[in-house]
Amino acid sequence: MISKELIENYNLKLADKGLALIQTDDGLSLSSGELSIMADFRDMLPRIKKSNLEREMLVKAARIKGQPMPQTLIDATAGFGEDSLILAAAGFEVRLYEMDEIIAVLLQDCMERALEIPELKDAVGRMTLVCGDSVKAMKKLDYKPDIVLLDPMFPERQKSALIKKKFQLLQKLESPCSMEEELLESAEAAEPKRIVIKRPLKGPYLAGRKPSYSLEGKAIRYDCMVYAR
């Protein structure tokens, strides 16, 4: 559990934004008074069933055929970690980077709670959270990950009114990505075999770079950049 002292320190920083971290028996949440959000992997349980994982487009985009598992993956833009959970459940070893310390502590609390849930324990055990800037970190890794996942925040992908409100709350902490070229260059500096970029279905290529190929769903698209390494 996140310590009371740490929560109080974060709340001093959040006060001028009209936000606060609130700890309850259910977990740690971020509240604006009118709206609150909490990272919670229990909502993901249906998606990480083995029968469903094989149909996940993200897993298909990330997995390198012919290479045994576990494959190592960096989620450079972790957010609340849902994509990382899917990949970890599919057998990937995932290192998650989240630059915003408030989002990171919400995710940390979520992961700690998930370790107590039998259906989530193994997957979360393959996830390592780092609170820090992935753009800087990927340029000085001590290993070469097999895959890097990039999912910059893009408000146009948020559809429902509730999701838009929650996105606006998160925007008070972290703005949508504005350094596309630097993010992609840093991912390439990590020398992965593949970079997977999550995009809105009709959205432009990240930094204008055409991928090796794309996988398309109803609302999102995965652009895959493949490297001979």
N, C-alpha and C positions, 0 to 999 in steps of 0.2 A: 504493500500500500504506500502511496505517495505520502510523505510526512506532512503533518499539519504546518510545520514551520516553512517548508518549501512552498506550499500552497499560499500561505500568507505573503511570502516574498513575491510570488508571481502576481498576486492580487494587487500589490502596491503598484506594479508596473501596468496592470490592466485598468486601473481605476479611471485614468483619463480617457479611456476608450469606451467607458460605460459597460465594461465587461467584468466578469468575476468567475473564478473557478469555484465550484461547489462540490464538496465530497458528501456522498450519501451512501447508504448500504448497497445501492445498485452500482456505484462507481463514481468516477470523477467526471463532471460535466462542465461545459462552458456556457455561461448564461448572460444574456443581455437584459434580463428582467422579464421581457416578453417572450423570448425564445431561448431554448437551450439545446445544446447538441452534446452527444456523447459517442465516443467510439465504442462499438460493441460487436464483437465477432459472432455472437450468437445468431444474429440475423443472417449470417453467411452459411449456417449449417447445411441447408438444403443444397447449396451450390458446391460444397466440398465433398459431397458423397461421391464415392468412386465412380458410380455410373454416370454422374453428371460432369465430373472433371474431364473425362475424355472428350466431351462435347464443347468444352470451354474454348472459345476462339483464342483467348490469351495464351492458354497452354499450348495450343497448336502453333501459335506464332513464335513462342519462346523456345520450345523444345528443339534441340539440335538432333536431327535423325542420325542414327548410327553411333551416337556417343552415349555411354552408359550414364545412368543417374547415380548419385546426385550431380546435377550440373549446377555450377555456381552462377548466381545472378545478383546484380546490384539494381535495386529499385532506387533511382536517383531522386525521385519526387514522391516520397512515400504517402504523404497525406495521412489518412486514417488507416492505411495498410490493407485495404480489402484485396487489391490485386496481389500483393505479396502473400497474403494468406492463401489465395487460390493456388499460387505457384508453389508455395511451401507444401500445401496439401498434395500437390501433384509430384512431390519429391525433390524439388529444387532446394538448394541451400541459398537462402536469401539474406542479403545485407541491405537494410533499409536506411536511407538517409532522409532526414527531415530537418530543414533549416530553421523553421520557427519553433522556438522552445516551448510554446504553449501547446501547439499541435502535437509536438513530440511527447510532452508529458501526458497528454490525453491518450495518445497511442500506447505509451508505456503502461499506463494504468489498465488499458484494454488488454494488452498482452499478458499482464500479470494475472488478471481475472481469468483469461482464457486458459492459462496453464492449469487451472483448477477444474476445467471441464474436460472429461475424458475424450470426447469427440474432437476436441481442438488441441489437446496437449501435444501430440506428436508434431502436428504442423507448426505450431508456434515455437516448438523446440528447435525448428530449423530456421527460425527467423532471428536476426540480430539487429537491434535498433541502434542507430547512431544519430545523435542530435548534432547536426553540423551541416556545412555547405558542401553538397556533393560536387559542385563545380570545382572547388578547390581540392577536395579529397581525391577525386578520380584521377587527378594529374600526378599523384604521388602514392599510389597504392603499392603495397608490397607483394601483390599477386595480380594475375591477369584473369578477370572474371570471364566466364563463357558468354554471358549475355548481360546487356545493360538495358533496363526498361526506363523509358522517359514518358511521363504523363504530366506535362505542364497544365496548370489550371486554365481553363478557357470558359468564360461565363456563357458563351453562346451555346455550350453543350447542355446547360442546365435547363430543363423543360418545365417541370411542375412548379406551381407557386411556392410550395413548401421548400422544395430543393433550392429555388432561387433565394428565398429568405435565409436559409442556412448558409448558402454560398456567400451572401452579403455579410453574414456574421463572420465567416471565416476571412473574408476580404479585409476586415478590420485588422486582422493579424498579418495576412500574407496576400500580396497583390498577384494577379495573374502574371504568368511568365512574360518578361519583356526582354530577355537576353537569350533568344533562341539559338543564335549562332554560337555563343559561348557555351551553352549547355551541350549542344551537339559536339562541338570540338572537344570538350572535356570528356565526354563519353568515348569519343574515338581515341583520346589519349590513354584511356584505360586499356586499350588494345583487346577488346572483346572479339569473339568470333561473330557476334550478331548484336545489333542494336534494334530494339523493338520500340516503336513510338506510337502511343495511343492518341488518336485524333478524332475530332468530329467527322462523321461520314463524309460530309461535303467540304470539310475544312482544307486549307492549303497545306502543303508539305511543310514540315518544321524547317525553318530557316531557308525555305525554298529548295531544299535538297530532295531530289527524286530518289525514292527507295529502290532496292533490288526488286521487291514485289510487295503487294499489299493483300491483306485479308479483310474482307468487308462484312459487317453485320448490318442490322437494321438501323442503328443509330451511331455506331462508332466504327472506326477503321484502324487496323494495325499495320503501320508501315514498317517493313523489315529491311534493314540494311545488313547485308552479309559480307563478311571479310574473309579472305583466304589467309588464315593464320595457322 
